[in-house]
Amino acid sequence: MNRLEHLGALLRSAGPRVRAGLIATVAGAGLLVALWVRARGDFLDPARPALVADFVPVPEVPVSVVAAPISVPLGRLTELLEAAVPTEYGGLAERRPLAGSDRTEVAFHLRRDPLSISVRGDVATVRTSIRYALRAFYDPPMLPEVSGSCAAEEGESRPRLDVALSAPITLDRDWKLRTRARIRQVEPASLDDRDRCRVTFLNVDLTDRVVTAARDFLGEHLDDVDSLAAEVDVRSRVAGWWQTLQQPIHLTDSLWLIMRPEAVQRGPLAGAGRSLDVGLALKARPSVHYGELPPFGARPLPPLEEGEGATGLDVRVEARVEYQAATALLMDELGGRQLEHEGRHVRLDSIRVFGVGGGRLAVEVRVTGDLSGRLFLVGTPTVDPATAEISVPDLDFDVATRNVVLAAASWLRTVELRRLFRERAIWPAAPAVEWITGWVEQGLNRDLSDDVHVRGEVTSVRILGAYALRDALLVRVAVGGTARLVVEEDPHPRLIP
């Protein structure tokens, strides 16, 4: 049984005269206590606001698109084709019937020069020159066989054919180069006689016959171009910087830029010279994390997506305004101020701002004067995006303080203490926002590894909201900008294992 219950039982069991005496005694004691407390002037001692769990709504981080162009040198493909395509075809001892003549045979020998590959737009071109020699044999009726040749003798200058294969090229979902090689050109290198093959005893120009033979030779190797292009390793190169971007980027102290890559899109291919330029774009959900190194998992490189979208960053950033700074600003505004009402006064000796969780903060006010002790006001902060100022428009006495004020010092409400604190409990978010925005820009200009670099700039800042945590005011910011991955060229792409 508590003391109040005990007192009630005692009053009910006592007789009328005893009960009246007890009531008078209790009332008198209460009056004495009240007068004693009033005399001391330190009766304002409400309980602190209870601490509850922090609550901050988890935002959906929007997708950002980071330009990530890569250049695929085609030197390795050239080497592969050099090894796969024979340098010679035919032989002067291999006779073949000449179309349209039952008594004529020809033998030819083709020797190609080294291959070269160039790209323009999304079309690769393989070029070479073919030098050739030819012998022709004619078996006339009743007479011995006769023969003639062009450039068949040692030291003779051989006629030349200019050859070009055309191969539209792309990068498929499996990160493999795909081509569709076709013969684009097989023709004499010039109009000069030196690049024609005329056999005088037959009185015939066999250049076209050699061109046909060269086309047959090239046609046998078109599939080599397509299959070898698919062997050039693009996937592992992209997978390298993909894994790099999954690691948090350390900005300073407990501040991390996290990219969270999700996909890679392929834009247009725009090769020039001996490299294929692929316009890749990285889709990510970047944000800034405050605290210990956040956990991260290694996601494998996903299949390449098609589609071209505008690049741009929308980084979610959380700036922090420490309560010590908020306290200092409020003390500068209100510390030492004296409030009066009908001859009574209180002095605001000290002020402290702290978080109580649940998205709310509290202001503890220590007072002296006709009243002494402490008061607590609580409220939910909000931020004005236009002014970048944090305020607490609903700041009010908490329940325990309100009860104490009503019971012992109702006149204190008349001095509009709440209105005063609502008007002056305003803190600028701009310094914290500018500080963290500067770190974001530094994070967008980093060498992530020896061959992967990020280059970017911040172009806009939007304040989204403010939230009171138990240890700091959190200001959520959207940082807009641009970023581009710079990937160093690998001069020797590997084969796909």
C-alpha positions in Angstrom: 0.0 0.0 0.0 1.5 3.4 -1.0 1.3 6.5 1.2 -1.8 8.0 -0.4 -3.7 4.7 0.0 -2.6 4.5 3.6 -3.7 8.1 4.2 -7.1 7.4 2.6 -7.7 4.3 4.8 -6.7 6.2 7.9 -9.2 8.9 7.1 -12.0 6.5 6.4 -11.5 4.5 9.7 -11.2 7.6 11.9 -14.1 9.2 13.6 -15.5 12.6 12.5 -13.5 14.7 15.0 -10.3 12.7 14.3 -10.8 12.9 10.6 -11.3 16.7 10.7 -8.1 17.1 12.7 -6.1 15.0 10.3 -7.4 16.9 7.3 -6.5 20.2 8.9 -3.1 18.9 9.8 -2.4 17.7 6.2 -3.7 21.0 4.7 -1.6 23.0 7.1 1.5 20.9 6.2 0.8 21.4 2.5 0.5 25.2 3.0 3.8 25.2 4.9 5.5 23.2 2.2 4.2 25.5 -0.5 5.3 28.6 1.5 8.7 26.9 2.1 9.2 26.0 -1.6 8.1 29.5 -2.7 10.6 31.0 -0.3 13.4 28.9 -1.7 12.4 29.7 -5.3 13.8 26.5 -6.8 10.6 24.4 -7.1 10.7 24.0 -10.9 12.2 20.6 -11.4 10.2 18.6 -13.9 11.4 15.2 -15.2 13.5 15.2 -18.4 11.7 14.3 -21.6 11.9 10.6 -22.1 14.3 9.4 -24.7 12.9 7.2 -27.5 14.3 5.5 -30.6 15.4 7.7 -33.5 13.1 7.9 -36.4 14.1 9.1 -39.8 12.1 8.1 -42.9 14.2 6.1 -45.3 14.2 7.8 -48.7 14.2 6.2 -52.0 17.5 7.2 -53.6 16.9 8.1 -57.2 19.0 6.7 -60.0 21.9 8.7 -61.3 23.6 8.1 -64.6 27.4 8.5 -64.8 29.1 8.6 -68.2 31.6 5.8 -68.4 33.0 5.7 -72.0 35.6 3.1 -72.7 37.9 2.7 -75.6 38.6 -0.8 -76.9 41.9 -0.9 -78.9 41.7 -3.3 -81.8 45.4 -4.1 -81.9 44.8 -7.5 -80.3 42.1 -8.3 -82.9 44.6 -7.4 -85.6 47.1 -9.8 -84.1 44.6 -12.6 -83.9 43.6 -12.1 -87.6 47.2 -12.1 -88.6 47.6 -15.5 -87.0 44.4 -16.9 -88.4 44.4 -15.7 -92.0 47.1 -17.3 -94.2 49.6 -15.0 -95.8 49.6 -17.0 -99.1 47.1 -18.7 -101.3 47.5 -21.0 -104.3 50.7 -21.8 -106.1 52.2 -21.6 -109.6 52.2 -25.4 -109.8 48.5 -25.7 -109.1 46.7 -25.6 -112.4 43.0 -24.7 -112.5 40.7 -24.7 -115.6 40.0 -21.3 -117.0 36.3 -20.6 -117.2 35.1 -20.5 -120.8 38.0 -22.3 -122.3 38.4 -26.1 -122.3 42.1 -25.9 -123.4 43.3 -23.2 -121.0 44.5 -23.6 -117.4 45.9 -21.0 -115.0 48.0 -21.2 -111.9 48.3 -18.2 -109.5 50.0 -17.4 -106.3 48.6 -14.7 -103.9 50.6 -13.2 -101.1 49.0 -10.6 -98.8 50.6 -7.8 -96.9 50.0 -7.3 -93.2 46.4 -6.6 -92.1 45.3 -3.3 -90.6 42.0 -2.5 -88.8 40.4 0.8 -88.5 37.1 1.9 -87.2 34.8 4.7 -88.2 31.6 5.0 -86.3 30.3 1.5 -85.7 32.0 -0.1 -88.7 35.4 -1.8 -88.6 37.4 -2.1 -91.8 40.1 -4.6 -92.4 42.5 -3.7 -95.2 45.5 -5.3 -96.9 47.2 -5.5 -100.3 47.5 -8.7 -102.2 50.4 -9.2 -104.6 50.1 -12.0 -107.1 51.8 -13.9 -109.9 50.1 -16.0 -112.6 50.9 -18.6 -115.3 48.6 -19.6 -118.1 48.8 -22.8 -120.1 47.1 -23.4 -123.5 46.9 -26.8 -125.2 46.2 -26.1 -128.9 44.9 -28.9 -131.1 47.7 -31.0 -132.7 50.4 -28.6 -131.4 52.6 -28.6 -128.3 51.4 -26.8 -125.2 52.3 -23.1 -124.8 52.4 -21.0 -121.7 52.7 -17.4 -120.6 52.8 -15.5 -117.3 52.7 -12.3 -115.5 55.2 -11.6 -112.7 56.0 -15.3 -112.4 59.7 -14.9 -112.8 62.1 -14.1 -109.9 62.6 -10.4 -109.4 59.5 -9.3 -111.4 57.3 -6.7 -109.9 54.0 -8.3 -109.0 50.6 -6.7 -109.7 48.7 -5.5 -106.6 45.1 -5.8 -105.5 43.6 -3.5 -102.8 41.4 -5.5 -100.5 38.9 -4.3 -97.8 36.5 -6.1 -95.5 33.7 -4.2 -93.9 32.4 -5.3 -90.5 29.6 -3.5 -88.6 30.6 -3.9 -85.0 28.7 -3.8 -81.7 28.9 -4.9 -78.1 26.3 -7.5 -77.0 24.6 -8.2 -73.7 27.4 -10.7 -72.8 30.1 -8.0 -73.3 31.4 -9.6 -76.5 32.3 -7.8 -79.7 30.0 -8.9 -82.5 30.8 -8.3 -86.2 29.2 -9.2 -89.6 32.2 -9.2 -92.0 31.6 -8.7 -95.7 33.9 -8.2 -98.6 33.8 -4.5 -99.5 36.6 -4.1 -102.1 38.9 -6.3 -104.2 40.3 -4.3 -107.2 43.6 -3.4 -108.8 45.6 -1.0 -106.7 45.9 1.4 -109.7 45.0 1.9 -113.3 48.6 1.4 -114.4 49.7 -1.5 -116.4 51.9 -2.7 -113.6 48.7 -3.7 -111.7 47.1 -5.6 -114.6 47.8 -9.2 -115.6 47.9 -9.6 -119.4 49.0 -12.8 -121.0 50.1 -11.7 -124.4 50.1 -15.1 -126.2 46.5 -15.5 -125.4 45.7 -11.9 -126.0 43.7 -11.8 -122.8 43.7 -9.8 -119.5 43.3 -12.2 -116.6 43.2 -9.6 -113.9 39.5 -10.3 -113.3 40.3 -14.0 -112.9 42.8 -13.2 -110.1 40.2 -10.8 -108.5 37.7 -13.7 -108.4 40.4 -16.0 -106.9 41.1 -13.4 -104.2 37.5 -13.1 -103.4 37.2 -16.8 -102.9 40.3 -16.7 -100.7 38.8 -13.9 -98.5 35.4 -15.5 -98.4 36.9 -18.5 -96.7 38.0 -16.4 -93.8 35.1 -14.0 -93.2 33.9 -16.2 -90.3 37.4 -15.9 -88.8 36.8 -12.1 -88.4 33.5 -12.6 -86.7 34.6 -15.4 -84.3 37.9 -13.7 -83.3 36.2 -10.4 -82.6 34.1 -12.2 -80.0 37.3 -13.4 -78.3 38.5 -9.9 -77.4 38.0 -9.6 -73.7 35.8 -6.5 -72.8 33.9 -8.0 -69.9 36.8 -8.5 -67.5 38.0 -4.9 -68.1 34.6 -3.4 -67.3 34.2 -5.9 -64.4 37.3 -4.4 -62.8 36.0 -0.9 -62.5 32.5 -2.2 -61.7 34.0 -3.9 -58.6 36.0 -0.8 -57.7 32.9 1.4 -57.7 31.1 -0.9 -55.3 33.6 0.0 -52.6 32.8 3.1 -50.4 34.9 6.1 -51.2 36.4 7.6 -48.1 35.9 11.3 -48.0 37.1 12.3 -44.5 36.9 11.0 -40.9 33.5 9.2 -40.8 32.2 10.3 -44.2 31.8 8.0 -47.1 30.6 8.4 -50.7 28.7 5.2 -51.8 28.0 4.8 -55.5 25.8 1.6 -55.4 26.1 0.7 -59.1 23.1 -1.2 -60.5 23.5 -1.6 -64.2 25.5 -0.5 -67.3 23.9 0.8 -70.4 25.4 0.9 -73.9 25.0 4.0 -75.9 26.4 4.7 -79.4 29.6 3.3 -80.7 31.8 5.9 -82.2 35.1 4.5 -83.2 37.9 6.5 -84.8 41.2 5.2 -86.0 42.3 2.0 -84.3 40.1 2.0 -81.2 36.4 1.4 -80.7 34.8 4.0 -78.4 31.8 2.6 -76.6 29.5 5.1 -74.9 28.7 3.3 -71.7 26.6 4.8 -68.9 26.6 3.6 -65.3 23.3 3.5 -63.5 23.8 4.0 -59.7 22.2 5.3 -56.6 24.9 7.4 -54.9 24.6 8.7 -51.4 26.9 10.0 -48.6 27.1 7.9 -45.4 28.1 9.2 -42.0 29.6 6.8 -39.5 31.7 3.7 -39.5 32.7 2.0 -42.8 29.4 0.8 -44.2 29.1 -2.8 -45.3 29.1 -3.5 -49.0 28.7 -6.6 -51.0 30.3 -7.5 -54.3 27.7 -7.8 -57.0 28.8 -9.4 -60.3 28.8 -7.4 -63.4 25.3 -7.7 -64.9 24.5 -8.1 -68.6 24.9 -5.0 -70.7 21.7 -3.1 -71.2 20.7 -1.2 -74.3 19.4 2.3 -74.2 20.7 5.8 -74.0 19.6 8.3 -71.4 20.8 11.7 -70.2 23.6 11.6 -67.7 23.4 13.4 -64.4 23.9 12.9 -60.7 21.3 13.1 -58.0 23.3 12.3 -54.8 21.5 12.0 -51.5 23.5 13.6 -48.8 22.9 13.9 -45.0 24.6 16.9 -43.4 24.8 17.1 -39.6 24.3 20.1 -37.4 25.7 19.2 -33.9 23.6 20.2 -30.9 26.5 21.9 -29.4 26.5 24.4 -32.2 22.7 24.9 -32.0 23.1 25.4 -28.2 25.8 28.1 -28.7 23.7 30.0 -31.2 20.6 29.9 -29.0 22.7 31.0 -25.9 24.0 34.0 -28.0 20.4 34.9 -28.8 18.7 34.4 -25.4 21.3 33.7 -22.7 21.0 36.1 -19.8 17.7 37.6 -21.0 15.3 38.7 -18.2 11.5 38.3 -18.6 9.0 40.2 -16.4 5.3 40.1 -15.6 3.5 42.2 -13.0 6.5 42.6 -10.8 7.7 39.0 -11.2 10.7 38.1 -13.2 12.9 35.2 -14.4 16.3 35.2 -15.9 17.3 32.7 -18.6 20.7 31.6 -17.2 21.5 28.7 -19.5 20.1 26.9 -22.5 20.8 23.5 -23.9 19.5 21.8 -27.0 19.5 18.0 -27.3 17.7 15.3 -29.1 15.1 13.0 -27.6 14.5 10.7 -30.5 11.3 10.1 -32.5 12.2 13.0 -34.7 12.0 15.6 -31.9 14.4 17.8 -30.0 14.3 19.4 -26.6 15.4 22.7 -25.2 16.4 22.8 -21.5 16.1 26.3 -20.0 17.7 27.0 -16.6 16.0 30.0 -14.9 16.6 32.0 -11.7 14.7 34.9 -10.1 11.2 34.6 -8.7 11.4 31.1 -10.1 14.4 28.9 -10.3 15.1 25.5 -11.7 14.6 24.2 -15.2 12.0 24.0 -17.9 11.8 21.7 -21.0 10.3 22.6 -24.4 10.0 20.0 -27.1 9.2 20.2 -30.8 9.8 18.8 -34.3 12.3 20.7 -36.5 11.6 21.7 -40.0 13.7 23.4 -42.7 13.0 26.1 -45.1 14.6 25.2 -48.5 14.5 28.9 -49.6 16.5 30.2 -46.6 18.3 27.0 -45.5 17.2 27.7 -42.0 16.1 25.1 -39.4 13.3 26.1 -37.0 10.9 24.5 -34.5 7.5 26.1 -35.1 5.7 23.8 -32.7 8.1 24.2 -29.8 6.1 23.9 -26.6 6.4 22.9 -22.9 6.6 19.1 -22.6 3.9 17.4 -20.5 6.0 17.3 -17.2 6.9 21.0 -17.5 3.4 22.0 -18.4 2.0 20.3 -15.3 4.6 22.0 -13.1 4.0 25.4 -14.6 0.2 25.1 -14.2 0.6 23.9 -10.6 3.2 26.4 -9.3 3.8 29.2 -11.7 0.9 29.7 -14.2 1.9 33.4 -14.5 5.1 32.1 -16.4 2.9 31.3 -19.4 1.9 34.9 -19.6 5.4 36.1 -20.4 5.2 34.1 -23.8 8.3 32.1 -23.2 7.1 29.6 -25.9 6.7 32.3 -28.5 10.1 33.7 -27.7 11.8 30.4 -28.2 9.8 29.6 -31.3 11.0 32.9 -32.8 14.6 32.5 -31.8 15.2 28.7 -32.1 16.4 29.0 -35.7 19.7 27.7 -36.9 21.3 28.0 -40.3 21.8 24.7 -42.2 23.9 26.4 -44.9 27.4 25.9 -43.2 26.9 22.2 -42.8 25.4 21.8 -46.3 28.3 23.7 -47.8 30.8 21.7 -45.9 29.5 18.3 -46.9 28.8 19.5 -50.5 32.5 20.4 -50.8 33.4 16.9 -49.7 31.0 15.4 -52.3 32.8 17.4 -55.0 36.1 16.1 -53.8 34.7 12.6 -53.9 33.7 13.1 -57.5 37.2 13.9 -58.4 39.2 11.0 -57.2 41.6 8.3 -58.5 39.7 5.2 -57.6 42.5 2.9 -58.7 45.6 3.1 -61.0 43.4 2.9 -64.1 40.0 4.1 -63.0 39.3 7.8 -62.2 36.1 9.8 -61.6 35.8 13.4 -62.6 32.7 15.5 -61.8 31.3 18.7 -60.5 28.4 19.8 -58.3 25.9 22.0 -60.1 23.0 22.3 -57.7 22.0 21.7 -54.1 18.4 21.2 -52.8 17.5 20.9 -49.1 14.9 18.1 -48.7 14.2 18.1 -45.0 15.5 18.2 -41.4 15.3 15.4 -38.8 16.2 15.5 -35.1 18.3 12.5 -34.0 19.4 11.9 -30.4 22.9 13.0 -31.2 22.5 15.6 -34.0 20.2 17.5 -36.3 20.2 15.7 -39.7 19.7 17.8 -42.8 18.9 15.7 -45.9 20.2 17.3 -49.2 20.0 16.4 -52.8 23.2 17.3 -54.7 22.9 17.5 -58.4 25.8 17.4 -60.8 27.7 15.5 -63.5 30.3 12.8 -63.3 32.3 10.8 -65.7 34.4 7.8 -65.3 37.8 7.9 -66.9 39.2 4.4 -67.6 42.7 4.1 -68.8 43.2 2.3 -72.0 44.5 -1.3 -71.9 46.7 -1.5 -75.0 46.5 -5.3 -75.0 43.0 -6.6 -74.3 43.1 -10.2 -73.4 41.3 -13.1 -74.9 38.1 -14.3 -73.1 39.2 -17.4 -71.2 
